[in-house]
């Protein structure tokens, strides 16, 4: 009769922990990567919208200095509201 020595399950636990941790990281990576990408896109979109608004404001100001009639007709005058 062959005698087998069984390894206790607790002795194997420290060996499997790094593998389980690696598996968790691999499973979470796509979700976390997508969340970071969405956050970066939102930040970039906000920055571009702010820059676009600033450029529009500058264009309107410069046009008002040049008395551009197209902008004067499109925008209500301040004197009419006073």
CORMOSUL-V495310 format. One record per run of one state. SS is the DSSP state (A for helix, B for strand, O for the rest). FROM is the first residue (numbers start at 0). LEN is the number of residues. If there is no record, write none. Layout:
ss: [SS/SS]
from: [FROM/FROM]
len: [LEN/LEN]
//
This chain:
ss: [O/A/O/A/O/A/O]
from: [0/8/65/68/74/77/81]
len: [8/57/3/6/3/4/1]
//
